[in-house]
């Protein structure tokens, strides 16, 4: 009984030993249970006063379930009993439980008072349960407690949290006593909604009324401005807060640091770090995470690691920030290694951790690793969410892992997140890149909500498939449905025109962009137009447009032009474009190879050797050809000339048999696509080793007759391979999809979907070429921005 005596005081009367008082500060759970047992033993469980005290003790120890059972054991619980438990539930963020108890209280016929109403309103605010909050407001009005200052303050807080700023202001105007809490809530509410002038005005009115703001007021103002993208204003507020004698705390610092990173204000960030150390905020988890994030955005990896190493106790937030920071600076291998270390150390990585790592791998060309991480994530018991799936699907698209993409689609249906607009948009992009434009259209049609991201994804998908007219129809339908196009939309439609040879339509939309929509043409739009004119042989017009670009043309524009010069063997303009590229990108081997192709087509062997000599002197080598094919849920990779695949003998035998059939039908290998100075037999041998042929051969060996094949290639498909795969599609009665860096070729019955009208004279030795594609990272419209990328980095989109 020694422990029990510390928990309660015993007072004796003539009949019973009564438990009069339970000490809430010293009683352990064991002592509380002893006291509870004593109450039951001596038959005082119906004593409301004792059980209410016991309720408080259980609730203090966060044993809400035990407290609830005790409450239900009371024959006639009073308002105070309910109020005690509801208050503890709200304060400990058990909001749902608090509202259930509030409903039970009403069912027992008890009228809520000015003590229980604020707790119920707090629970409504925590759950953003506006409808229930309005009902509680009605109870307060009926019972006459709506004029109570505590109830009014809670109503203001509830309406602010639920985004009903006007209703909050109505309550605020009726308040006779406005304290710093209610003022702060209103200021934060307006700031959160992005009403800068109203928030500042209310802040000044607060001071004029004699109520001085406290750090919470400042933090609400800073966080609200930051939330709505007013970065500069947030930083200015922090400076004013400091100058006016208020000490910024962890909340202030962690709110402003991400903004400083976005503003790229390195000097300001460096000033804040010593302040954090001086004020002893180095142990604040939010501040540490924000500091790591800020240094990561500025590329200060050593400082980022230093901050992390100084943390006394690692938490998942700082771990996530470190992994993201490393990946953001191109150190994805280091990020993956650190991630594995965190796993090994037993840190409970959450959905943000896994999603961030998957996203990092996807954006840095580690698509297979991203798929592996997705599987591991589920084995670890972490459930992917509506952010994880859009981060994963680009990995499936990059390597044509259709079955993995379908699995992610099924997962999104099971978890009921398919209807998330960004999940749907990512699925559209994935199916389009895997050659399933019909399935992409079905996903688009099935979306209950469509935004600009969704429309851009489907228009871009049709553009990739060379279906220019369909892309244009969707572009027009988008506008009829009230969706205004942005610069990305125009990149999609101009790309569609370029891929399909729709010169006049492309010229119309290029002019319409500024004339009808007020959108200034960007570099990518000019690149599309140069590509469009170049493919149709209008090289002089393309060159004229380059000279008229209002800003300095970049490498993408000149490369598009050089590619067109190569297609039409225009040596003079090609040399001009190459000269520009050599200055802009002296270490890009693709530019030298493109020029070499022009010389080779003209038969200028000495010039070809001269270009090769320059490349050798600079230490440059052409980008190796690489192709991927998914078979039985496994992705196989083939490198040009690599013969290490376990089925290589069978692949070569199958291709040789097909080659014999082609020869019978009058086909001869086009050795013009081999630039090496070797004899004709060796050139034919080199052509047989092209990676896309090897991938198709492997697919023929390991799939049922008649089933489609999907291949991804990191360079443009060469003319010889194009002709061979056309033949195979007819001879083997197969649909074959080959997505290279320019477009997605759909081969069927011996015909390519592009009908050869836009096929370019290219080779596996060709280097970078213009390509418009949509990397699917749809957090915002800009997250699925169309990019002009290099061939050698297609599978590592940034």
Order of alpha helices (4+ residues) and beta strands (2+ residues): alpha-beta-beta-alpha-alpha-alpha-alpha-alpha-alpha-alpha-alpha-alpha-alpha-alpha-alpha-alpha-alpha-alpha-alpha-alpha-alpha-alpha-alpha-alpha-alpha-alpha-alpha-alpha-alpha-alpha-alpha-alpha-alpha-alpha-alpha-alpha-alpha-alpha-beta-beta-alpha-alpha-alpha-beta-alpha-beta-beta-beta-beta-beta
